[in-house]
Amino acid sequence: MSDDGRMSISIVLFDLDDTLTDVATFGPSVLVAAAARHGRHLSIEEIQASPGARYEPLAARLLHLEPPEAAAIYATYVELYRQMMADGLRAHCGALELLRALADREVKVGLVTNKLEALAREIVECLGWTALIGVIVGHDSSPFRKPDPAVVRYAIEILGGTSETTAFVGDSVDDMAAAAGAEVAMIVGMLVTTPGERLVEAGAMCLCSDLAEVLAIVNT
């Protein structure tokens, strides 16, 4: 309990792409390359127009594909992502410092991402965050997907907490909607891929321009 009577935050859940990692161009460029391997053309701009979207259904929609071809393109995307991330993937400024500060305060940290869980784990390892992340929930980790609030509740349950002491930090409408539906105590919208007014409409309680602001916002 904080000095003013409010419940202290004991869990912070993060989205991964464009929240902790800078993939605004990297991720779409990998999907463009994957589609090209299959003789299909995508542009970075049309992918960026759907922030937070899962890439397999997004490719199917943009290219009017049947599920097997979309799945094949996504499998190639995962393969290329693994090959390219050591050189092309970057953490957002302040990500490591924020994760360390939360660990120092004994705040549990989790990821709720649309990436495959195995790929998300490889990303976390590549960035040196493994010891700082308590749980990783990918789109194949449970039956639930953002914006379904059940995926947020699932992560909270694994970490042994409650929604009343949880904060969620993300950059997309789906992130905000999932957190709002799970009734978490604090919902932070990152101003990276989606206009602030859309994040607020979807449930954001506050907006941050960078990760340096998040620690104070979640009141830990």
N, C-alpha and C positions, 0 to 999 in steps of 0.2 A: 504494500500500500504506500502511495506517495504521501508527501507531507500535507497536500491539500485534500486528502481523502480519496483520490482516484486510484484505481487499481493499476499497479505497475505492469508494464509490458514484459512478459517472460519468454515470448516466442515472436520471432519475426520471420515471416515467409516472404520469399522473393520470387518473382518471375526471373527468367534467365536472360533471354535475348532482349537487347535494347534496354535492360534494366541494370543488370550487373555486367553484361558484355556488350561491346559495341559491334553490332552486326548489321547496322542499317544498310551498308553496301556489301559487306562480306557474305552474309547469308544469301541474299538474292543473287549475288554473282555466282555462288556455288550452284544454286538451283538452275540458273541460266546455262551453266556449263553442263549440268546433268541432263537437262532437256536436249541440249545440242548433241550429246552422245547418242541420243535416241532419234535424231533427225527432226527435232521439234524446236521451234523458236519462241523464246520468252524474252521480255525486256526487264531490266532491273526496276524500271519505273512502275510497271504494272504489278509487280510483286510487292513493291513498297507501298502501293495503294491499299493493301490489305494487312495492316500491322497486326501482329499477333496470330495470324491465321496459320493453321497447320498446313505444311507444304504439300502433302499428298493430295488432300481434297482441293487445295488451291490450284495445283497443277491440272487436276482433272477438270476443274471449272474453267480455267483460263484457256486450256487447250482442247476442251470438249472431248475428253478422253474417257474410255471405258476403264473401270477399276483396275484390271490387270496391267494396263500400260502405265497408268498413274503410279501404281505400286512399284513397277520396274524403274521408273524415273526417280521415285523417292529413294529406292535402294541405292541407285547410283549416286544420288545426292549425299546420302550418308557416307558412302565410300569415299567420295571426293572431299567431303567435309573433314573426315578423319585424316586424309592425306595433307590437306591444306591448312588445318587450324594452327599448327605450330608456328607457321610463318604469317598467316593472315588474320588470325583471331586476336582481338585485343580486349582487355578488361576496360570498363569505363573508369575514368579517373576517380580515384578515391574508393574503389570497390574493396581492395584488400584492406585498406585502413579501416573501413567501416566494419567489415567482417571481424577483424581483430578486436576492434573496440567493443563489439557486441559480445565476443567471446570473453573478453576481460571482465565484462559485467555479468557473466554467466547467463546470458540470454541465449536460448536455443534458436538455431537458424535452420530453415528448410528452403528447398527450391520446389516450386510448382511450375512445371514447364511443359510446353507442347512437344518438346523433343523426346526421342526415345530415351528411356532411362539410362541405358548403357552408354549412349552417346553423351548424354549430359554428365555422366560420371567421368567419362574420358576428358571432357572439357574442364570439369572441376579439377581433375588431376593435372591436366596440362597447365592450368593457371595457378597451381599450388594451393588450392583451397580445401583439399580433402579433409584436413583436420578441423576445419572451421564450419563445415556443413553437416548437420545432424541427420537430415533425411533428404532424399531426392525423389520426387514424384514426377515421373514422365507420363507421356500420353498412353503408354502401355503398362503402367504400374498398377492401374486400378480400372474398374469399368467406367470411371467418370472422366469427363473432360471439361476444361473451362469453356463456357461460363457456368457450368453446373457447380453450385456451391459445395456439393458432396466431395469434390476433389480437395477443396480447402479443409473441410472437416476431417477428411482422411489423413492429411498431413499433420493436422493438429493432434489427432488421436495417436498417431505414431510417436509424436514427440511428447506425449503425456500431458498435454495442456488443455486449455479451454479457450473458446472464442473470446471470452471476456478479457483475456490477458494476451491476446494475439494481435499483431499488426501485420498488414500485407502491403507489399511494395511492388508495383507493376507499372507498365506503360501503356496498356491497351484497355479498350472498353471491356473485353472479356475478363481481364484481370480484375477490374473494378467490380463487375457484376458478380463474379464468383465470390469475391471477398464480402460484398454487401449481402449476398444471399446467405452466407455463412455467419453473418452478424458479428464479424470480428470488431475489436474495439477501436482500431485505427486503420484507415485505408489511405495509403499515400500514392498519389498519381505522379509518375515521372514524366516531365514534359520533354519527350524524345520523339515519339512517332505519332502521337495523337493530340489534337488541340485540347487545351485545358477544359473548355466548356463541355466537351463530350465526356471527358473523364469524370467531371463533377456530376453530370447527368446520370452517369452509370454507377455512381456511388462514392467517388473520391471525396474524402473529408478535407484533404489538403493537397497542395501541389508543390513539387520540388523541381528545381532546375538542374540540380546535380546531387550526387550522393553525399556530398559534404553536409547537406542540410538534413539528411534523413535521421541521423542519430539524435539530434535535438527534437525533431518532430515526434519520434516514437516515444519520447519521454522516458528513456531508460537511464 
